[in-house]
Amino acid sequence: MPPEYREPAGDLPGAPSGHDMGVLMAILVVALAVRLAGLGAPLWFDEIVTVQTQLRLPWSAMMQSYSMNHHYLFSVEAKLATALFGETIWAIRLPALLFGLGTVAAVWWLARDVAGPRIAHVAALLVALSYHQVWFSQNARGYTELAFFSTLGLIFFLRGMERPARGTWIGFGLALAGAVFTHLTGVFFFAGLGLLWLGALGSRAAAGRLVPGIVARPLQGVFAAGVLLILLYLPVVPEVIRTIGAVAGTSAVDPMQEYQSPLWSVVEGLRSAIGSAGAPAALIGIAAAAVIALGAIGMHRRAPLFAPAIAAHVLVTVAVLMALDMRIWPRFFFTDIGLAMILVVAGCATGARLAAQLLARPALGRGLFAACVLVLLVVSAGLLQRNYRAPKQDLAGAFAAAESARTEGERIYALGPGAEIFQGFFHADWGRIDTAEDYAAAMEAPGALLLVIAFPDRMFRTIPALARDSAGPLTLVRRLPGTLGDGYVLIYRRPG
């Protein structure tokens, strides 16, 4: 049996060796390098909204407003960063970068607890090179914070279930508070852990294996988190209730109804990971699921609650979002990527061990595992290259291109959600088209015009005539690519 799957000794791992810490430091250097590259790429829609509606507000106003776009803890940190370094793109994204690095370290620490140092090294390096992890580390939003606090919370949870020390569960409570103060959806991960805790209590009670403190101390940690969160959210409770109540209404009229489907979320997550959909994505998804399942089986004896924690988060998130008729964005499962990496590496180790046993060649296991790791690293590095080929959404480039292409007297219209960005953030003197009626009125007026379309898939559905006219009389002037789903920007002209 490979050393990473030694039987648990009943005690938590001791302090890491100097060699292991050196490996982690090297991994963090790699993670920093790939996250610094492209950190100053243009801001996309949600990032600009964050700047306009939060970071540019006075402190008191920022902390007393609420929207689904408001990632509170991130906003606090980004406002501090811009106060120190100016309103530069890299400063706005700095908290996401730092928590992205923190997530790499947290995944390493978690993997070391549940699977040993070798699995930890590989899993952390895969997270360091992960396309999604790098993408969100360069995204001025709080998702890397959610991943960090959730991973940290899982470390405390698994340790606390083995040794329910008060300090461990207080740490769990602080991680819970950090996640939920970042965004309310942070509660989903910890709610899943709560369900696991209840299930474990039941099974242990039935077997007569309850240990002292396993009931009271987790509740103390959650109580501390609850008190802290009440104090933090108290100024905006009415707005929180109003915003959540309005979500179902906006989702019901969304032309992109597939966004509310769990299946779409899976397909979109795979598409964004590998850059394509269809049969290749399906095959990769099936293969990844098989390896993850193998990893869960291989890790069950040492860490029986680890894989169920991931499953619980997914199930709770899907159930709540569907109950509220909310859109099921793939980013709601971003937290699980680092955890899934641990299962993938463990699955490779388990598969290599089983193959070696089947062929009665014990030495073969290490070679197969090394080959699997090499393939994973090469694929991850290859997929990561896509992150640097285009911005997330090039609204700045679209503004510059439209103004450059504009002829004397030519009207410019921005369509859909992007209009508020062009008018407010870039101070464009452009018209705005939101509905089919707006579009018809603009097209009826004589003269040349330019149309700048952000989120074109959405706008083609919202305004069917736009999709028809794109084949004529409109001509495509520029297509600016973006790595965001529906993130490319189109510029069309109708000659005068």
Protein Blocks (a to p, Z undefined) as FASTA:
>chain_A
ZZklcccehiacddddfklmmmmmmmmmmmmmmmmgoplgccdfklmmmmmmmmmpcfkl
mmmgccfklcfklmmmmmmmmmmnopafklmmmmmmmmmmmmmmmmmmmmmmmnojklmm
mmmmmmmmpmklmmmmmcccfklmmmmmmmmmmmmmmmmmmmccfklmmmmmmmmmmmmm
mpmklmmmmmmmmmmmmmmmmmmmmnopacehklmmmmmmmmmmmmmmmmmmmmmmmmmm
mmmmmmmmmmmmpmblmlmpfklmmmmmmmmmnopghjllmmmmmmmmmmmmmmmmmmmm
mmmmlmmmmmmmmmmmmmmmmmnopacdfklmmmmmmmmmmmmmmmmmmmmmmmmmmnop
aklmmmmmmmmmmmmmmmmmmmmmmmmmpcfblfklmmmmmmmmpcghiacddehjllmm
mmmmnopabdcdfbfklmmmmmmpgcddddddehkllmmmmmmmlmmmmnopbdcfbdcd
dfbehkaccdddddZZ
